[in-house]
Amino acid sequence: MTAVRIDYAEFAKLAPGVTEGLGAIGKAVAGSTLGKDLIELIKLRASQLNGCAFCLQFHLNLARSLHLPAEKLDLLATWAEAPVYSPRERIALAFAERLTLSAQGDVDDALFAQALAEFGPADLSLLTASVAHINAWNRIGKVLRFTPPI
């Protein structure tokens, strides 16, 4: 196990404007029509890809409190092969993966068109913001080695 560099509570005290700003993005997305279940799935998937233990545990706790089906949580790392995800969830997960792994390639026109058709401009904008939001937290939590919330 690696040692914590700066834990979440200390970070929140040291950078209150950052936590408030990121919190505002989270609230804007949470109040959207995307749905809390879908938001948690994309946050979990991005956290898996980025290797952020704090965010992964935090969002697993939230997903469980929302009563997301266990099979969706269990199979998330292999969502593309698992039959438990709806077409809407599949598009969102593909979009979230591509945006999270943007250094490996951009969101192509076909995926963007699919996401736009499924979500519309407003919700696609919020989906994009939600993926960017969790990626920001992943990078902060990972480099500072936040202790995962049990």
N, CA, C and O atoms as a GROMACS GRO file, in nm:
protein
  600
    1MET      N    1   0.083  -0.118   0.000
    1MET     CA    2   0.000   0.000   0.000
    1MET      C    3   0.088   0.125   0.000
    1MET      O    4   0.189   0.130   0.069
    2THR      N    5   0.049   0.223  -0.077
    2THR     CA    6   0.126   0.347  -0.082
    2THR      C    7   0.072   0.446   0.020
    2THR      O    8  -0.047   0.446   0.052
    3ALA      N    9   0.159   0.530   0.068
    3ALA     CA   10   0.122   0.627   0.171
    3ALA      C   11   0.044   0.743   0.112
    3ALA      O   12   0.070   0.789   0.001
    4VAL      N   13  -0.053   0.789   0.190
    4VAL     CA   14  -0.129   0.907   0.153
    4VAL      C   15  -0.034   1.026   0.150
    4VAL      O   16   0.051   1.041   0.237
    5ARG      N   17  -0.049   1.110   0.050
    5ARG     CA   18   0.032   1.232   0.040
    5ARG      C   19  -0.042   1.348   0.106
    5ARG      O   20   0.011   1.414   0.194
    6ILE      N   21  -0.164   1.371   0.062
    6ILE     CA   22  -0.254   1.469   0.123
    6ILE      C   23  -0.392   1.405   0.116
    6ILE      O   24  -0.439   1.372   0.008
    7ASP      N   25  -0.458   1.387   0.230
    7ASP     CA   26  -0.588   1.320   0.229
    7ASP      C   27  -0.700   1.418   0.190
    7ASP      O   28  -0.680   1.540   0.189
    8TYR      N   29  -0.815   1.362   0.159
    8TYR     CA   30  -0.927   1.443   0.110
    8TYR      C   31  -0.964   1.557   0.205
    8TYR      O   32  -0.979   1.671   0.161
    9ALA      N   33  -0.978   1.527   0.333
    9ALA     CA   34  -1.018   1.631   0.429
    9ALA      C   35  -0.916   1.745   0.432
    9ALA      O   36  -0.954   1.862   0.437
   10GLU      N   37  -0.789   1.711   0.428
   10GLU     CA   38  -0.684   1.813   0.427
   10GLU      C   39  -0.689   1.892   0.296
   10GLU      O   40  -0.677   2.015   0.296
   11PHE      N   41  -0.708   1.822   0.184
   11PHE     CA   42  -0.718   1.888   0.054
   11PHE      C   43  -0.834   1.988   0.055
   11PHE      O   44  -0.820   2.100   0.006
   12ALA      N   45  -0.947   1.947   0.110
   12ALA     CA   46  -1.064   2.035   0.114
   12ALA      C   47  -1.035   2.162   0.194
   12ALA      O   48  -1.085   2.269   0.161
   13LYS      N   49  -0.954   2.149   0.299
   13LYS     CA   50  -0.916   2.266   0.379
   13LYS      C   51  -0.814   2.353   0.304
   13LYS      O   52  -0.820   2.476   0.310
   14LEU      N   53  -0.721   2.288   0.234
   14LEU     CA   54  -0.615   2.360   0.164
   14LEU      C   55  -0.664   2.427   0.036
   14LEU      O   56  -0.611   2.530  -0.005
   15ALA      N   57  -0.764   2.367  -0.028
   15ALA     CA   58  -0.812   2.417  -0.157
   15ALA      C   59  -0.965   2.425  -0.159
   15ALA      O   60  -1.029   2.360  -0.241
   16PRO      N   61  -1.023   2.505  -0.068
   16PRO     CA   62  -1.169   2.507  -0.059
   16PRO      C   63  -1.237   2.555  -0.188
   16PRO      O   64  -1.345   2.507  -0.221
   17GLY      N   65  -1.176   2.647  -0.258
   17GLY     CA   66  -1.234   2.695  -0.383
   17GLY      C   67  -1.242   2.586  -0.489
   17GLY      O   68  -1.335   2.582  -0.569
   18VAL      N   69  -1.144   2.496  -0.487
   18VAL     CA   70  -1.142   2.385  -0.583
   18VAL      C   71  -1.254   2.287  -0.550
   18VAL      O   72  -1.330   2.247  -0.639
   19THR      N   73  -1.265   2.249  -0.424
   19THR     CA   74  -1.370   2.154  -0.388
   19THR      C   75  -1.508   2.214  -0.411
   19THR      O   76  -1.600   2.144  -0.452
   20GLU      N   77  -1.524   2.343  -0.384
   20GLU     CA   78  -1.653   2.409  -0.408
   20GLU      C   79  -1.683   2.416  -0.558
   20GLU      O   80  -1.796   2.394  -0.600
   21GLY      N   81  -1.582   2.448  -0.638
   21GLY     CA   82  -1.600   2.456  -0.783
   21GLY      C   83  -1.637   2.322  -0.844
   21GLY      O   84  -1.729   2.311  -0.924
   22LEU      N   85  -1.563   2.219  -0.804
   22LEU     CA   86  -1.595   2.085  -0.853
   22LEU      C   87  -1.730   2.038  -0.800
   22LEU      O   88  -1.804   1.968  -0.869
   23GLY      N   89  -1.761   2.077  -0.678
   23GLY     CA   90  -1.892   2.045  -0.621
   23GLY      C   91  -2.005   2.109  -0.700
   23GLY      O   92  -2.111   2.049  -0.717
   24ALA      N   93  -1.984   2.231  -0.748
   24ALA     CA   94  -2.085   2.299  -0.828
   24ALA      C   95  -2.112   2.226  -0.959
   24ALA      O   96  -2.226   2.218  -1.004
   25ILE      N   97  -2.006   2.173  -1.021
   25ILE     CA   98  -2.024   2.095  -1.144
   25ILE      C   99  -2.106   1.970  -1.112
   25ILE      O  100  -2.199   1.936  -1.185
   26GLY      N  101  -2.070   1.904  -1.004
   26GLY     CA  102  -2.143   1.784  -0.963
   26GLY      C  103  -2.290   1.811  -0.940
   26GLY      O  104  -2.376   1.732  -0.979
   27LYS      N  105  -2.321   1.923  -0.875
   27LYS     CA  106  -2.462   1.958  -0.850
   27LYS      C  107  -2.536   1.990  -0.978
   27LYS      O  108  -2.652   1.953  -0.993
   28ALA      N  109  -2.471   2.057  -1.071
   28ALA     CA  110  -2.535   2.090  -1.199
   28ALA      C  111  -2.570   1.963  -1.275
   28ALA      O  112  -2.678   1.954  -1.333
   29VAL      N  113  -2.482   1.868  -1.274
   29VAL     CA  114  -2.505   1.742  -1.345
   29VAL      C  115  -2.609   1.659  -1.271
   29VAL      O  116  -2.697   1.599  -1.334
   30ALA      N  117  -2.600   1.655  -1.138
   30ALA     CA  118  -2.694   1.575  -1.058
   30ALA      C  119  -2.838   1.622  -1.077
   30ALA      O  120  -2.931   1.542  -1.068
   31GLY      N  121  -2.857   1.750  -1.104
   31GLY     CA  122  -2.991   1.805  -1.124
   31GLY      C  123  -3.044   1.788  -1.265
   31GLY      O  124  -3.150   1.841  -1.298
   32SER      N  125  -2.972   1.715  -1.349
   32SER     CA  126  -3.010   1.699  -1.489
   32SER      C  127  -3.102   1.578  -1.506
   32SER      O  128  -3.134   1.507  -1.411
   33THR      N  129  -3.142   1.557  -1.630
   33THR     CA  130  -3.227   1.442  -1.663
   33THR      C  131  -3.145   1.319  -1.701
   33THR      O  132  -3.202   1.220  -1.748
   34LEU      N  133  -3.013   1.323  -1.682
   34LEU     CA  134  -2.930   1.206  -1.712
   34LEU      C  135  -2.966   1.088  -1.622
   34LEU      O  136  -2.961   0.973  -1.665
   35GLY      N  137  -3.000   1.116  -1.500
   35GLY     CA  138  -3.032   1.011  -1.403
   35GLY      C  139  -2.912   0.975  -1.319
   35GLY      O  140  -2.800   0.961  -1.369
   36LYS      N  141  -2.936   0.961  -1.190
   36LYS     CA  142  -2.828   0.933  -1.095
   36LYS      C  143  -2.760   0.799  -1.122
   36LYS      O  144  -2.639   0.787  -1.107
   37ASP      N  145  -2.836   0.699  -1.162
   37ASP     CA  146  -2.777   0.568  -1.190
   37ASP      C  147  -2.675   0.578  -1.303
   37ASP      O  148  -2.564   0.527  -1.291
   38LEU      N  149  -2.712   0.645  -1.410
   38LEU     CA  150  -2.622   0.658  -1.526
   38LEU      C  151  -2.498   0.739  -1.489
   38LEU      O  152  -2.387   0.704  -1.528
   39ILE      N  153  -2.517   0.845  -1.415
   39ILE     CA  154  -2.404   0.927  -1.372
   39ILE      C  155  -2.306   0.844  -1.289
   39ILE      O  156  -2.185   0.854  -1.308
   40GLU      N  157  -2.357   0.764  -1.198
   40GLU     CA  158  -2.269   0.682  -1.116
   40GLU      C  159  -2.196   0.577  -1.199
   40GLU      O  160  -2.078   0.550  -1.175
   41LEU      N  161  -2.263   0.517  -1.297
   41LEU     CA  162  -2.196   0.420  -1.383
   41LEU      C  163  -2.078   0.482  -1.457
   41LEU      O  164  -1.971   0.422  -1.464
   42ILE      N  165  -2.098   0.601  -1.512
   42ILE     CA  166  -1.987   0.662  -1.587
   42ILE      C  167  -1.876   0.707  -1.494
   42ILE      O  168  -1.758   0.702  -1.530
   43LYS      N  169  -1.911   0.752  -1.374
   43LYS     CA  170  -1.807   0.791  -1.278
   43LYS      C  171  -1.727   0.670  -1.232
   43LYS      O  172  -1.606   0.677  -1.214
   44LEU      N  173  -1.797   0.560  -1.213
   44LEU     CA  174  -1.727   0.437  -1.175
   44LEU      C  175  -1.634   0.389  -1.285
   44LEU      O  176  -1.520   0.352  -1.260
   45ARG      N  177  -1.684   0.391  -1.409
   45ARG     CA  178  -1.600   0.342  -1.519
   45ARG      C  179  -1.477   0.429  -1.539
   45ARG      O  180  -1.367   0.377  -1.558
   46ALA      N  181  -1.494   0.560  -1.534
   46ALA     CA  182  -1.378   0.649  -1.548
   46ALA      C  183  -1.280   0.626  -1.434
   46ALA      O  184  -1.159   0.626  -1.455
   47SER      N  185  -1.331   0.607  -1.314
   47SER     CA  186  -1.244   0.584  -1.198
   47SER      C  187  -1.168   0.452  -1.211
   47SER      O  188  -1.053   0.443  -1.169
   48GLN      N  189  -1.233   0.350  -1.269
   48GLN     CA  190  -1.162   0.225  -1.296
   48GLN      C  191  -1.048   0.249  -1.394
   48GLN      O  192  -0.934   0.207  -1.371
   49LEU      N  193  -1.079   0.317  -1.503
   49LEU     CA  194  -0.978   0.342  -1.607
   49LEU      C  195  -0.862   0.426  -1.554
   49LEU      O  196  -0.747   0.404  -1.593
   50ASN      N  197  -0.892   0.520  -1.467
   50ASN     CA  198  -0.788   0.609  -1.414
   50ASN      C  199  -0.717   0.552  -1.291
   50ASN      O  200  -0.616   0.608  -1.248
   51GLY      N  201  -0.767   0.442  -1.236
   51GLY     CA  202  -0.703   0.380  -1.120
   51GLY      C  203  -0.712   0.461  -0.994
   51GLY      O  204  -0.618   0.462  -0.914
   52CYS      N  205  -0.824   0.531  -0.973
   52CYS     CA  206  -0.840   0.612  -0.852
   52CYS      C  207  -0.922   0.534  -0.750
   52CYS      O  208  -1.044   0.524  -0.761
   53ALA      N  209  -0.853   0.479  -0.650
   53ALA     CA  210  -0.919   0.396  -0.549
   53ALA      C  211  -1.021   0.476  -0.468
   53ALA      O  212  -1.129   0.426  -0.437
   54PHE      N  213  -0.987   0.600  -0.433
   54PHE     CA  214  -1.079   0.683  -0.354
   54PHE      C  215  -1.210   0.703  -0.429
   54PHE      O  216  -1.318   0.678  -0.375
   55CYS      N  217  -1.202   0.748  -0.555
   55CYS     CA  218  -1.323   0.776  -0.632
   55CYS      C  219  -1.400   0.649  -0.662
   55CYS      O  220  -1.523   0.649  -0.661
   56LEU      N  221  -1.329   0.541  -0.689
   56LEU     CA  222  -1.396   0.414  -0.716
   56LEU      C  223  -1.478   0.371  -0.594
   56LEU      O  224  -1.595   0.335  -0.608
   57GLN      N  225  -1.418   0.373  -0.477
   57GLN     CA  226  -1.490   0.333  -0.356
   57GLN      C  227  -1.603   0.430  -0.324
   57GLN      O  228  -1.712   0.389  -0.287
   58PHE      N  229  -1.576   0.560  -0.337
   58PHE     CA  230  -1.677   0.662  -0.310
   58PHE      C  231  -1.800   0.640  -0.397
   58PHE      O  232  -1.913   0.643  -0.348
   59HIS      N  233  -1.779   0.618  -0.526
   59HIS     CA  234  -1.892   0.603  -0.618
   59HIS      C  235  -1.956   0.464  -0.612
   59HIS      O  236  -2.074   0.449  -0.644
   60LEU      N  237  -1.880   0.362  -0.571
   60LEU     CA  238  -1.943   0.234  -0.542
   60LEU      C  239  -2.038   0.248  -0.424
   60LEU      O  240  -2.149   0.194  -0.427
   61ASN      N  241  -1.995   0.319  -0.321
   61ASN     CA  242  -2.083   0.342  -0.205
   61ASN      C  243  -2.210   0.415  -0.248
   61ASN      O  244  -2.320   0.378  -0.206
   62LEU      N  245  -2.195   0.518  -0.332
   62LEU     CA  246  -2.313   0.591  -0.380
   62LEU      C  247  -2.403   0.503  -0.466
   62LEU      O  248  -2.525   0.503  -0.450
   63ALA      N  249  -2.343   0.427  -0.555
   63ALA     CA  250  -2.421   0.339  -0.644
   63ALA      C  251  -2.499   0.237  -0.562
   63ALA      O  252  -2.616   0.210  -0.592
   64ARG      N  253  -2.436   0.181  -0.462
   64ARG     CA  254  -2.506   0.084  -0.377
   64ARG      C  255  -2.620   0.150  -0.300
   64ARG      O  256  -2.725   0.089  -0.282
   65SER      N  257  -2.600   0.274  -0.256
   65SER     CA  258  -2.707   0.343  -0.185
   65SER      C  259  -2.825   0.376  -0.277
   65SER      O  260  -2.938   0.392  -0.231
   66LEU      N  261  -2.798   0.385  -0.407
   66LEU     CA  262  -2.904   0.406  -0.506
   66LEU      C  263  -2.967   0.273  -0.550
   66LEU      O  264  -3.060   0.272  -0.631
   67HIS      N  265  -2.916   0.164  -0.497
   67HIS     CA  266  -2.964   0.029  -0.528
   67HIS      C  267  -2.944  -0.009  -0.675
   67HIS      O  268  -3.028  -0.075  -0.736
   68LEU      N  269  -2.830   0.034  -0.732
   68LEU     CA  270  -2.796  -0.013  -0.865
   68LEU      C  271  -2.780  -0.164  -0.858
   68LEU      O  272  -2.726  -0.216  -0.761
   69PRO      N  273  -2.826  -0.235  -0.959
   69PRO     CA  274  -2.814  -0.380  -0.957
   69PRO      C  275  -2.668  -0.425  -0.943
   69PRO      O  276  -2.579  -0.372  -1.008
   70ALA      N  277  -2.647  -0.523  -0.856
   70ALA     CA  278  -2.512  -0.572  -0.830
   70ALA      C  279  -2.442  -0.617  -0.957
   70ALA      O  280  -2.322  -0.596  -0.973
   71GLU      N  281  -2.516  -0.680  -1.049
   71GLU     CA  282  -2.452  -0.728  -1.171
   71GLU      C  283  -2.398  -0.613  -1.256
   71GLU      O  284  -2.298  -0.630  -1.326
   72LYS      N  285  -2.462  -0.497  -1.252
   72LYS     CA  286  -2.408  -0.383  -1.327
   72LYS      C  287  -2.279  -0.333  -1.265
   72LYS      O  288  -2.188  -0.290  -1.337
   73LEU      N  289  -2.270  -0.338  -1.135
   73LEU     CA  290  -2.147  -0.297  -1.068
   73LEU      C  291  -2.038  -0.401  -1.087
   73LEU      O  292  -1.922  -0.368  -1.110
   74ASP      N  293  -2.075  -0.528  -1.077
   74ASP     CA  294  -1.978  -0.637  -1.088
   74ASP      C  295  -1.917  -0.646  -1.228
   74ASP      O  296  -1.799  -0.679  -1.242
   75LEU      N  297  -1.996  -0.618  -1.331
   75LEU     CA  298  -1.952  -0.637  -1.469
   75LEU      C  299  -1.906  -0.510  -1.538
   75LEU      O  300  -1.877  -0.512  -1.658
   76LEU      N  301  -1.898  -0.401  -1.466
   76LEU     CA  302  -1.868  -0.272  -1.528
   76LEU      C  303  -1.736  -0.270  -1.602
   76LEU      O  304  -1.725  -0.207  -1.707
   77ALA      N  305  -1.635  -0.336  -1.550
   77ALA     CA  306  -1.504  -0.337  -1.618
   77ALA      C  307  -1.512  -0.403  -1.755
   77ALA      O  308  -1.428  -0.379  -1.842
   78THR      N  309  -1.614  -0.486  -1.775
   78THR     CA  310  -1.632  -0.556  -1.904
   78THR      C  311  -1.770  -0.525  -1.962
   78THR      O  312  -1.834  -0.612  -2.020
   79TRP      N  313  -1.815  -0.402  -1.946
   79TRP     CA  314  -1.950  -0.364  -1.986
   79TRP      C  315  -1.980  -0.396  -2.132
   79TRP      O  316  -2.094  -0.432  -2.165
   80ALA      N  317  -1.884  -0.384  -2.221
   80ALA     CA  318  -1.908  -0.404  -2.364
   80ALA      C  319  -1.948  -0.549  -2.395
   80ALA      O  320  -2.016  -0.574  -2.494
   81GLU      N  321  -1.906  -0.643  -2.310
   81GLU     CA  322  -1.938  -0.783  -2.332
   81GLU      C  323  -2.056  -0.830  -2.246
   81GLU      O  324  -2.105  -0.942  -2.265
   82ALA      N  325  -2.101  -0.748  -2.154
   82ALA     CA  326  -2.205  -0.788  -2.059
   82ALA      C  327  -2.344  -0.744  -2.107
   82ALA      O  328  -2.362  -0.630  -2.147
   83PRO      N  329  -2.442  -0.836  -2.104
   83PRO     CA  330  -2.575  -0.804  -2.156
   83PRO      C  331  -2.665  -0.725  -2.060
   83PRO      O  332  -2.783  -0.705  -2.090
   84VAL      N  333  -2.613  -0.681  -1.946
   84VAL     CA  334  -2.699  -0.618  -1.845
   84VAL      C  335  -2.718  -0.467  -1.862
   84VAL      O  336  -2.793  -0.406  -1.786
   85TYR      N  337  -2.650  -0.408  -1.960
   85TYR     CA  338  -2.657  -0.263  -1.978
   85TYR      C  339  -2.752  -0.228  -2.092
   85TYR      O  340  -2.756  -0.295  -2.195
   86SER      N  341  -2.828  -0.122  -2.071
   86SER     CA  342  -2.923  -0.075  -2.173
   86SER      C  343  -2.846  -0.009  -2.287
   86SER      O  344  -2.729   0.025  -2.272
   87PRO      N  345  -2.911   0.010  -2.402
   87PRO     CA  346  -2.844   0.082  -2.511
   87PRO      C  347  -2.799   0.223  -2.469
   87PRO      O  348  -2.692   0.267  -2.508
   88ARG      N  349  -2.880   0.291  -2.390
   88ARG     CA  350  -2.845   0.426  -2.341
   88ARG      C  351  -2.719   0.419  -2.254
   88ARG      O  352  -2.629   0.502  -2.269
   89GLU      N  353  -2.713   0.322  -2.164
   89GLU     CA  354  -2.595   0.306  -2.078
   89GLU      C  355  -2.472   0.271  -2.161
   89GLU      O  356  -2.363   0.321  -2.132
   90ARG      N  357  -2.487   0.189  -2.262
   90ARG     CA  358  -2.375   0.150  -2.348
   90ARG      C  359  -2.317   0.270  -2.422
   90ARG      O  360  -2.195   0.285  -2.433
   91ILE      N  361  -2.406   0.355  -2.473
   91ILE     CA  362  -2.359   0.476  -2.543
   91ILE      C  363  -2.286   0.566  -2.444
   91ILE      O  364  -2.178   0.618  -2.475
   92ALA      N  365  -2.343   0.586  -2.326
   92ALA     CA  366  -2.280   0.672  -2.225
   92ALA      C  367  -2.145   0.616  -2.181
   92ALA      O  368  -2.049   0.691  -2.164
   93LEU      N  369  -2.137   0.486  -2.161
   93LEU     CA  370  -2.012   0.424  -2.118
   93LEU      C  371  -1.906   0.432  -2.228
   93LEU      O  372  -1.789   0.460  -2.200
   94ALA      N  373  -1.945   0.409  -2.352
   94ALA     CA  374  -1.850   0.422  -2.463
   94ALA      C  375  -1.799   0.566  -2.473
   94ALA      O  376  -1.680   0.589  -2.492
   95PHE      N  377  -1.890   0.661  -2.460
   95PHE     CA  378  -1.854   0.803  -2.466
   95PHE      C  379  -1.760   0.838  -2.350
   95PHE      O  380  -1.658   0.904  -2.370
   96ALA      N  381  -1.794   0.793  -2.230
   96ALA     CA  382  -1.711   0.821  -2.112
   96ALA      C  383  -1.572   0.760  -2.126
   96ALA      O  384  -1.472   0.824  -2.091
   97GLU      N  385  -1.564   0.638  -2.175
   97GLU     CA  386  -1.433   0.574  -2.196
   97GLU      C  387  -1.349   0.652  -2.296
   97GLU      O  388  -1.231   0.680  -2.272
   98ARG      N  389  -1.409   0.687  -2.407
   98ARG     CA  390  -1.335   0.756  -2.512
   98ARG      C  391  -1.286   0.891  -2.463
   98ARG      O  392  -1.173   0.931  -2.490
   99LEU      N  393  -1.371   0.963  -2.390
   99LEU     CA  394  -1.332   1.094  -2.338
   99LEU      C  395  -1.224   1.079  -2.230
   99LEU      O  396  -1.130   1.158  -2.226
  100THR      N  397  -1.238   0.979  -2.145
  100THR     CA  398  -1.139   0.954  -2.040
  100THR      C  399  -1.004   0.916  -2.099
  100THR      O  400  -0.899   0.957  -2.049
  101LEU      N  401  -1.007   0.838  -2.205
  101LEU     CA  402  -0.884   0.791  -2.270
  101LEU      C  403  -0.853   0.874  -2.394
  101LEU      O  404  -0.801   0.822  -2.492
  102SER      N  405  -0.883   1.001  -2.391
  102SER     CA  406  -0.870   1.086  -2.510
  102SER      C  407  -0.728   1.093  -2.565
  102SER      O  408  -0.709   1.121  -2.683
  103ALA      N  409  -0.628   1.067  -2.483
  103ALA     CA  410  -0.491   1.066  -2.534
  103ALA      C  411  -0.469   0.951  -2.633
  103ALA      O  412  -0.377   0.954  -2.714
  104GLN      N  413  -0.555   0.849  -2.626
  104GLN     CA  414  -0.545   0.734  -2.717
  104GLN      C  415  -0.631   0.753  -2.843
  104GLN      O  416  -0.625   0.671  -2.935
  105GLY      N  417  -0.708   0.858  -2.847
  105GLY     CA  418  -0.792   0.885  -2.964
  105GLY      C  419  -0.916   0.961  -2.925
  105GLY      O  420  -0.969   0.944  -2.815
  106ASP      N  421  -0.960   1.044  -3.013
  106ASP     CA  422  -1.074   1.132  -2.988
  106ASP      C  423  -1.206   1.055  -2.994
  106ASP      O  424  -1.211   0.942  -3.042
  107VAL      N  425  -1.313   1.118  -2.945
  107VAL     CA  426  -1.448   1.067  -2.966
  107VAL      C  427  -1.474   1.082  -3.116
  107VAL      O  428  -1.479   1.194  -3.167
  108ASP      N  429  -1.491   0.970  -3.185
  108ASP     CA  430  -1.508   0.979  -3.331
  108ASP      C  431  -1.648   1.030  -3.366
  108ASP      O  432  -1.738   1.034  -3.282
  109ASP      N  433  -1.664   1.067  -3.493
  109ASP     CA  434  -1.791   1.124  -3.538
  109ASP      C  435  -1.908   1.029  -3.521
  109ASP      O  436  -2.018   1.073  -3.488
  110ALA      N  437  -1.887   0.899  -3.541
  110ALA     CA  438  -1.996   0.803  -3.529
  110ALA      C  439  -2.044   0.794  -3.384
  110ALA      O  440  -2.165   0.795  -3.359
  111LEU      N  441  -1.952   0.786  -3.289
  111LEU     CA  442  -1.991   0.780  -3.149
  111LEU      C  443  -2.056   0.910  -3.106
  111LEU      O  444  -2.155   0.910  -3.033
  112PHE      N  445  -2.001   1.022  -3.150
  112PHE     CA  446  -2.060   1.151  -3.115
  112PHE      C  447  -2.203   1.160  -3.168
  112PHE      O  448  -2.293   1.204  -3.097
  113ALA      N  449  -2.225   1.118  -3.292
  113ALA     CA  450  -2.359   1.123  -3.351
  113ALA      C  451  -2.455   1.032  -3.274
  113ALA      O  452  -2.570   1.069  -3.250
  114GLN      N  453  -2.407   0.915  -3.235
  114GLN     CA  454  -2.489   0.822  -3.157
  114GLN      C  455  -2.526   0.885  -3.022
  114GLN      O  456  -2.642   0.880  -2.980
  115ALA      N  457  -2.429   0.944  -2.956
  115ALA     CA  458  -2.453   1.006  -2.825
  115ALA      C  459  -2.546   1.126  -2.839
  115ALA      O  460  -2.634   1.146  -2.756
  116LEU      N  461  -2.528   1.204  -2.942
  116LEU     CA  462  -2.614   1.321  -2.964
  116LEU      C  463  -2.757   1.277  -2.991
  116LEU      O  464  -2.851   1.338  -2.940
  117ALA      N  465  -2.775   1.172  -3.070
  117ALA     CA  466  -2.909   1.122  -3.099
  117ALA      C  467  -2.976   1.068  -2.972
  117ALA      O  468  -3.096   1.085  -2.953
  118GLU      N  469  -2.899   1.004  -2.888
  118GLU     CA  470  -2.955   0.945  -2.765
  118GLU      C  471  -2.984   1.049  -2.658
  118GLU      O  472  -3.088   1.043  -2.593
  119PHE      N  473  -2.893   1.145  -2.640
  119PHE     CA  474  -2.903   1.237  -2.528
  119PHE      C  475  -2.953   1.377  -2.564
  119PHE      O  476  -3.006   1.447  -2.478
  120GLY      N  477  -2.938   1.418  -2.688
  120GLY     CA  478  -2.971   1.555  -2.726
  120GLY      C  479  -2.859   1.647  -2.683
  120GLY      O  480  -2.773   1.609  -2.604
  121PRO      N  481  -2.860   1.770  -2.736
  121PRO     CA  482  -2.748   1.861  -2.708
  121PRO      C  483  -2.730   1.896  -2.561
  121PRO      O  484  -2.617   1.903  -2.513
  122ALA      N  485  -2.840   1.919  -2.488
  122ALA     CA  486  -2.828   1.961  -2.348
  122ALA      C  487  -2.772   1.849  -2.261
  122ALA      O  488  -2.674   1.869  -2.189
  123ASP      N  489  -2.832   1.731  -2.269
  123ASP     CA  490  -2.784   1.621  -2.186
  123ASP      C  491  -2.646   1.572  -2.229
  123ASP      O  492  -2.568   1.526  -2.145
  124LEU      N  493  -2.614   1.580  -2.359
  124LEU     CA  494  -2.480   1.542  -2.402
  124LEU      C  495  -2.377   1.640  -2.346
  124LEU      O  496  -2.266   1.600  -2.310
  125SER      N  497  -2.413   1.766  -2.339
  125SER     CA  498  -2.324   1.865  -2.277
  125SER      C  499  -2.301   1.832  -2.130
  125SER      O  500  -2.189   1.841  -2.080
  126LEU      N  501  -2.408   1.793  -2.060
  126LEU     CA  502  -2.395   1.757  -1.919
  126LEU      C  503  -2.321   1.625  -1.900
  126LEU      O  504  -2.246   1.609  -1.804
  127LEU      N  505  -2.342   1.531  -1.990
  127LEU     CA  506  -2.267   1.406  -1.985
  127LEU      C  507  -2.118   1.434  -2.002
  127LEU      O  508  -2.035   1.378  -1.929
  128THR      N  509  -2.084   1.519  -2.096
  128THR     CA  510  -1.945   1.557  -2.119
  128THR      C  511  -1.887   1.623  -1.994
  128THR      O  512  -1.775   1.592  -1.953
  129ALA      N  513  -1.963   1.714  -1.934
  129ALA     CA  514  -1.917   1.781  -1.811
  129ALA      C  515  -1.900   1.682  -1.697
  129ALA      O  516  -1.807   1.695  -1.618
  130SER      N  517  -1.989   1.582  -1.688
  130SER     CA  518  -1.979   1.483  -1.583
  130SER      C  519  -1.853   1.398  -1.598
  130SER      O  520  -1.787   1.367  -1.499
  131VAL      N  521  -1.821   1.360  -1.720
  131VAL     CA  522  -1.699   1.282  -1.744
  131VAL      C  523  -1.576   1.368  -1.711
  131VAL      O  524  -1.482   1.320  -1.648
  132ALA      N  525  -1.577   1.493  -1.754
  132ALA     CA  526  -1.464   1.582  -1.722
  132ALA      C  527  -1.451   1.601  -1.571
  132ALA      O  528  -1.341   1.605  -1.517
  133HIS      N  529  -1.565   1.612  -1.503
  133HIS     CA  530  -1.570   1.631  -1.358
  133HIS      C  531  -1.504   1.513  -1.285
  133HIS      O  532  -1.418   1.534  -1.199
  134ILE      N  533  -1.543   1.391  -1.318
  134ILE     CA  534  -1.486   1.277  -1.248
  134ILE      C  535  -1.339   1.259  -1.285
  134ILE      O  536  -1.259   1.215  -1.202
  135ASN      N  537  -1.303   1.292  -1.408
  135ASN     CA  538  -1.162   1.283  -1.446
  135ASN      C  539  -1.078   1.381  -1.366
  135ASN      O  540  -0.965   1.348  -1.328
  136ALA      N  541  -1.130   1.499  -1.339
  136ALA     CA  542  -1.057   1.595  -1.255
  136ALA      C  543  -1.038   1.538  -1.115
  136ALA      O  544  -0.928   1.541  -1.061
  137TRP      N  545  -1.146   1.487  -1.056
  137TRP     CA  546  -1.136   1.428  -0.922
  137TRP      C  547  -1.042   1.308  -0.921
  137TRP      O  548  -0.964   1.292  -0.827
  138ASN      N  549  -1.048   1.224  -1.024
  138ASN     CA  550  -0.958   1.108  -1.032
  138ASN      C  551  -0.812   1.152  -1.028
  138ASN      O  552  -0.731   1.092  -0.958
  139ARG      N  553  -0.780   1.253  -1.101
  139ARG     CA  554  -0.641   1.297  -1.106
  139ARG      C  555  -0.596   1.356  -0.973
  139ARG      O  556  -0.483   1.332  -0.929
  140ILE      N  557  -0.684   1.431  -0.909
  140ILE     CA  558  -0.652   1.487  -0.777
  140ILE      C  559  -0.637   1.374  -0.675
  140ILE      O  560  -0.537   1.367  -0.604
  141GLY      N  561  -0.737   1.287  -0.668
  141GLY     CA  562  -0.736   1.179  -0.569
  141GLY      C  563  -0.622   1.082  -0.588
  141GLY      O  564  -0.566   1.032  -0.490
  142LYS      N  565  -0.589   1.055  -0.713
  142LYS     CA  566  -0.483   0.957  -0.740
  142LYS      C  567  -0.345   1.013  -0.704
  142LYS      O  568  -0.267   0.945  -0.637
  143VAL      N  569  -0.314   1.134  -0.749
  143VAL     CA  570  -0.180   1.188  -0.724
  143VAL      C  571  -0.159   1.216  -0.574
  143VAL      O  572  -0.048   1.203  -0.524
  144LEU      N  573  -0.267   1.256  -0.504
  144LEU     CA  574  -0.254   1.284  -0.361
  144LEU      C  575  -0.276   1.159  -0.275
  144LEU      O  576  -0.256   1.161  -0.154
  145ARG      N  577  -0.319   1.050  -0.341
  145ARG     CA  578  -0.342   0.922  -0.275
  145ARG      C  579  -0.443   0.932  -0.161
  145ARG      O  580  -0.417   0.888  -0.049
  146PHE      N  581  -0.560   0.990  -0.192
  146PHE     CA  582  -0.667   0.996  -0.095
  146PHE      C  583  -0.698   0.855  -0.044
  146PHE      O  584  -0.696   0.759  -0.122
  147THR      N  585  -0.726   0.844   0.084
  147THR     CA  586  -0.765   0.716   0.143
  147THR      C  587  -0.908   0.684   0.100
  147THR      O  588  -0.997   0.766   0.119
  148PRO      N  589  -0.931   0.566   0.041
  148PRO     CA  590  -1.068   0.532   0.000
  148PRO      C  591  -1.164   0.527   0.120
  148PRO      O  592  -1.129   0.475   0.226
  149PRO      N  593  -1.284   0.583   0.101
  149PRO     CA  594  -1.382   0.579   0.211
  149PRO      C  595  -1.442   0.440   0.224
  149PRO      O  596  -1.496   0.386   0.127
  150ILE      N  597  -1.433   0.382   0.337
  150ILE     CA  598  -1.486   0.247   0.358
  150ILE      C  599  -1.632   0.253   0.396
  150ILE      O  600  -1.695   0.149   0.419
   0.00000   0.00000   0.00000
